[in-house]
Amino acid sequence: MHIRPGGYDDIRGILDAGLRINSRIKPEHMVVAEAEDGRLAGFAYCFLSGLHRSRYWATIRVCEPYRRSGLGTDLIKELGKVRDEAKPFYVKMREDNPSLHWIRAIGATPFQVCPPMSLDLTDAATLEWVAALPARADVVAGTALSDDQLIHAFSQMYEWVHAEWSPVTSRADVERVYAEEVRLDLSRELSHFAVDGDTVVAGVFIFRTPAGEALDAVAETITRDAPDGDAALAACVRATAVLAAERGWPALAFDGHRDDPHLYPLLTRAPKLVGDTLYYMEYEPPAD
């Protein structure tokens, strides 16, 4: 087996070998494994996000005939040698991903966990719990807020939520990355926010979701120490969940984290949460 530097010229060979690769991503470093007969056997690449730069995102793919032979470990080892900076690799994996066992075996540990955080809006006990959450006069739908208010609120929230475990380069970069998504893809009628004058205190951002699927939600207080933040967020969750259930959405799926200090404790009080656990795994490439 021969491992060599790789690049965009290898994409056709990767696809022909039956492996998946996101051709929109521009890897900073890439290595490719070739068998003795010249067939492509696998590849690995890494890059630093333009928004989160404390770890390299790394992807490894190996063709079926060459799996469970140590090739994946060899690929990640070679990729580690060509990093520009001595930063760890990371990957996100669901608990049912068979590769989770392998990534743990080479020393990966979770630096963040996303537990099940979806509310089943067809469940009677869940709907009863939602209805018992506080209702507040200061909660408004996203239709009552301007583009700038929504974009600034989302960026503030995103920045502090990630500050301790995956810091962003700057709030301006968050706005640059997410402004168009908030402006164009936010479902403003279903999104709800607690406001104090012109200041957004907490919110549930609902992004457009295909009919019949669980609604995609991002929620928290807008600043870590927002006044009366727990109650404000609970009222936003209530307003969104009640309206979503009335309109026939089957579930409200929060894209959150175990360390979210207001959202996760609130949701753990629900009768049940559904969904899969997602692990953010960090590791150093194996040494020779």
C-alpha positions as CSV (number, residue, x, y, z in Angstrom):
1,M,0.0,0.0,0.0
2,H,1.3,3.4,-1.0
3,I,0.2,6.7,0.6
4,R,0.9,9.9,-1.3
5,P,-0.2,13.5,-1.3
6,G,-3.6,14.1,-2.9
7,G,-5.7,16.9,-4.2
8,Y,-8.6,17.9,-6.5
9,D,-7.2,15.7,-9.3
10,D,-8.1,12.7,-7.2
11,I,-11.8,13.5,-6.9
12,R,-12.8,11.5,-10.0
13,G,-10.8,8.5,-8.8
14,I,-12.4,8.8,-5.3
15,L,-15.9,8.8,-6.7
16,D,-15.1,6.0,-9.1
17,A,-14.0,3.9,-6.1
18,G,-17.4,4.4,-4.5
19,L,-16.3,6.8,-1.8
20,R,-18.1,10.0,-0.8
21,I,-16.3,13.3,-0.9
22,N,-17.7,16.9,-0.5
23,S,-16.3,18.5,-3.6
24,R,-17.3,22.0,-2.3
25,I,-14.8,21.7,0.5
26,K,-11.2,22.8,-0.2
27,P,-8.9,20.7,1.9
28,E,-5.8,22.3,3.2
29,H,-4.1,18.9,3.3
30,M,-5.0,15.6,1.7
31,V,-3.4,12.1,1.4
32,V,-4.5,9.2,-0.8
33,A,-3.8,5.5,-0.4
34,E,-3.2,3.3,-3.5
35,A,-3.1,-0.4,-3.6
36,E,-0.2,-2.3,-5.4
37,D,-2.4,-2.6,-8.5
38,G,-2.8,1.2,-8.6
39,R,-6.4,1.2,-7.4
40,L,-7.5,3.9,-5.0
41,A,-8.0,2.4,-1.6
42,G,-8.8,5.4,0.6
43,F,-8.2,9.0,1.4
44,A,-8.1,11.5,4.2
45,Y,-8.2,15.3,4.3
46,C,-8.3,18.1,6.8
47,F,-8.9,21.9,7.0
48,L,-9.4,24.7,9.5
49,S,-12.9,26.3,9.5
50,G,-13.0,30.0,8.7
51,L,-15.1,30.4,11.9
52,H,-13.7,27.8,14.4
53,R,-10.0,27.5,14.2
54,S,-8.9,25.6,17.3
55,R,-9.1,22.2,15.6
56,Y,-8.8,20.7,12.1
57,W,-11.9,19.1,10.7
58,A,-10.7,15.7,9.4
59,T,-12.4,13.2,7.1
60,I,-11.2,9.6,6.4
61,R,-12.7,7.2,3.9
62,V,-11.5,3.7,3.1
63,C,-12.9,1.3,0.4
64,E,-14.6,-1.8,1.8
65,P,-12.0,-4.4,0.7
66,Y,-9.3,-2.5,2.7
67,R,-11.2,-1.8,5.9
68,R,-10.3,-3.3,9.3
69,S,-6.7,-3.5,8.1
70,G,-5.2,-0.4,9.8
71,L,-5.4,1.7,6.6
72,G,-7.6,4.3,8.2
73,T,-5.1,4.7,11.0
74,D,-2.2,5.0,8.6
75,L,-4.0,7.6,6.6
76,I,-4.7,9.8,9.6
77,K,-1.1,9.3,10.8
78,E,0.2,10.6,7.5
79,L,-2.3,13.4,7.4
80,G,-1.1,14.5,10.8
81,K,2.5,14.8,9.6
82,V,1.6,17.5,7.0
83,R,-0.5,19.8,9.3
84,D,0.7,23.4,9.2
85,E,-0.2,23.8,12.9
86,A,0.0,21.3,15.8
87,K,-3.8,21.5,16.4
88,P,-5.9,18.3,17.0
89,F,-8.3,16.8,14.6
90,Y,-12.0,16.5,15.3
91,V,-15.1,14.9,13.8
92,K,-18.8,14.8,14.6
93,M,-20.4,11.3,14.9
94,R,-23.8,10.0,15.9
95,E,-23.9,7.3,18.6
96,D,-25.0,4.7,16.0
97,N,-22.0,5.3,13.7
98,P,-19.8,2.2,13.6
99,S,-16.7,4.3,13.2
100,L,-17.2,5.8,16.7
101,H,-15.6,2.7,18.2
102,W,-12.6,3.1,15.8
103,I,-12.1,6.8,16.5
104,R,-12.2,6.0,20.3
105,A,-9.7,3.3,19.8
106,I,-7.1,5.7,18.4
107,G,-7.6,8.0,21.4
108,A,-10.4,10.3,20.5
109,T,-12.4,11.8,23.4
110,P,-15.6,13.9,23.3
111,F,-15.2,17.6,23.8
112,Q,-18.9,18.3,23.4
113,V,-22.0,16.1,23.4
114,C,-25.4,16.8,21.8
115,P,-27.9,14.6,23.7
116,P,-31.4,13.9,22.4
117,M,-33.1,17.3,22.4
118,S,-36.3,16.9,20.4
119,L,-39.8,17.3,21.6
120,D,-42.4,14.9,20.2
121,L,-45.3,17.2,19.4
122,T,-47.7,14.3,18.9
123,D,-47.2,13.1,22.5
124,A,-50.0,14.1,24.9
125,A,-47.7,14.3,28.0
126,T,-45.2,16.5,26.1
127,L,-48.0,18.8,24.9
128,E,-49.3,19.1,28.5
129,W,-45.8,20.0,29.7
130,V,-45.4,22.6,26.9
131,A,-48.7,24.2,27.8
132,A,-47.6,24.5,31.4
133,L,-44.5,26.5,30.5
134,P,-44.8,30.2,31.3
135,A,-46.5,32.6,28.8
136,R,-45.1,36.1,28.6
137,A,-46.4,39.3,27.1
138,D,-42.9,40.2,25.9
139,V,-42.6,37.2,23.6
140,V,-43.1,38.1,19.9
141,A,-42.9,36.2,16.7
142,G,-39.9,36.7,14.4
143,T,-42.2,38.7,12.1
144,A,-42.0,41.6,14.6
145,L,-38.2,41.9,14.3
146,S,-36.0,43.4,11.6
147,D,-33.4,41.5,9.7
148,D,-30.6,43.3,11.6
149,Q,-32.2,42.5,15.0
150,L,-32.5,38.8,14.1
151,I,-29.0,38.5,12.6
152,H,-27.3,40.4,15.6
153,A,-29.3,38.3,18.1
154,F,-28.3,35.0,16.4
155,S,-24.7,36.0,16.2
156,Q,-24.5,37.1,19.8
157,M,-26.0,33.8,20.9
158,Y,-23.8,31.7,18.7
159,E,-20.7,33.4,19.9
160,W,-21.2,32.9,23.6
161,V,-22.6,29.4,23.3
162,H,-19.4,28.2,21.6
163,A,-17.0,30.4,23.6
164,E,-15.8,27.8,26.1
165,W,-15.4,24.7,23.8
166,S,-15.1,25.9,20.2
167,P,-14.5,29.7,20.2
168,V,-15.3,31.7,17.0
169,T,-12.8,34.0,15.3
170,S,-15.1,37.0,15.8
171,R,-18.8,37.9,16.0
172,A,-18.4,39.7,12.7
173,D,-17.4,36.4,11.1
174,V,-20.5,34.7,12.6
175,E,-22.6,37.4,11.0
176,R,-20.8,36.9,7.7
177,V,-21.4,33.2,7.7
178,Y,-25.0,33.1,8.9
179,A,-26.6,36.4,7.9
180,E,-28.0,35.1,4.6
181,E,-29.3,31.9,6.3
182,V,-31.1,33.9,9.0
183,R,-32.4,36.4,6.4
184,L,-33.7,33.9,3.9
185,D,-34.3,30.6,5.7
186,L,-35.7,31.7,9.0
187,S,-39.4,30.8,9.5
188,R,-40.3,34.0,11.2
189,E,-43.9,33.0,12.1
190,L,-42.7,29.9,14.0
191,S,-39.7,31.6,15.6
192,H,-40.3,33.4,18.9
193,F,-38.3,35.9,20.9
194,A,-38.4,37.5,24.3
195,V,-37.7,41.2,24.0
196,D,-37.0,44.1,26.3
197,G,-37.6,47.2,24.2
198,D,-35.3,46.9,21.2
199,T,-33.1,44.2,23.0
200,V,-33.7,40.5,22.3
201,V,-33.3,38.6,25.5
202,A,-33.9,35.0,24.4
203,G,-35.1,33.2,21.3
204,V,-36.1,30.1,19.4
205,F,-34.8,30.4,15.8
206,I,-36.8,28.0,13.5
207,F,-35.2,27.3,10.1
208,R,-37.3,26.2,7.1
209,T,-37.8,22.4,7.2
210,P,-39.5,20.0,4.7
211,A,-43.1,19.3,5.6
212,G,-43.6,16.3,7.8
213,E,-40.1,16.4,9.3
214,A,-39.0,17.6,12.7
215,L,-38.6,21.4,12.8
216,D,-35.0,22.5,12.9
217,A,-34.6,24.8,16.0
218,V,-31.7,26.8,17.5
219,A,-32.4,28.3,20.9
220,E,-30.8,29.9,23.9
221,T,-30.6,33.2,25.7
222,I,-28.9,35.9,23.6
223,T,-26.3,36.6,26.3
224,R,-25.1,34.1,28.8
225,D,-26.4,36.1,31.8
226,A,-29.5,37.5,30.3
227,P,-31.9,38.9,32.9
228,D,-34.6,36.3,33.8
229,G,-33.1,34.2,31.1
230,D,-34.5,30.8,32.1
231,A,-38.1,32.1,32.2
232,A,-37.7,34.1,29.0
233,L,-36.3,31.1,27.1
234,A,-39.0,28.8,28.4
235,A,-41.7,31.2,27.2
236,C,-40.2,31.3,23.8
237,V,-40.1,27.5,23.6
238,R,-43.7,27.4,24.7
239,A,-44.8,29.9,22.0
240,T,-43.0,28.1,19.3
241,A,-44.0,24.5,20.3
242,V,-47.7,25.4,20.8
243,L,-47.9,27.0,17.3
244,A,-45.9,24.2,15.7
245,A,-48.2,21.6,17.2
246,E,-51.3,23.5,16.0
247,R,-49.9,23.5,12.5
248,G,-49.2,19.8,12.5
249,W,-45.5,19.6,12.8
250,P,-44.5,16.3,14.4
251,A,-41.5,17.3,16.4
252,L,-39.4,20.2,17.5
253,A,-35.7,19.3,17.2
254,F,-33.2,21.6,19.0
255,D,-29.7,21.8,17.7
256,G,-28.2,22.2,21.1
257,H,-25.5,20.9,23.4
258,R,-25.2,19.3,26.8
259,D,-23.4,22.4,28.1
260,D,-26.1,24.9,27.1
261,P,-26.9,26.4,30.5
262,H,-30.5,27.4,29.9
263,L,-31.8,25.3,27.1
264,Y,-30.7,21.8,28.1
265,P,-31.8,22.0,31.8
266,L,-35.2,23.3,30.5
267,L,-35.6,20.4,28.1
268,T,-34.6,17.7,30.6
269,R,-37.8,18.6,32.5
270,A,-39.9,17.5,29.6
271,P,-41.6,14.0,29.9
272,K,-39.3,12.6,27.2
273,L,-36.8,13.7,24.7
274,V,-36.3,11.9,21.4
275,G,-33.4,11.8,18.9
276,D,-29.8,10.5,18.7
277,T,-26.8,11.5,20.7
278,L,-24.1,13.3,18.6
279,Y,-20.5,13.4,19.8
280,Y,-17.8,16.0,18.9
281,M,-14.7,13.9,19.1
282,E,-11.2,15.3,19.4
283,Y,-7.9,13.4,18.9
284,E,-4.3,13.6,18.1
285,P,-3.1,11.7,15.0
286,P,-1.3,8.5,16.0
287,A,2.4,8.8,16.1
288,D,4.8,6.3,14.4
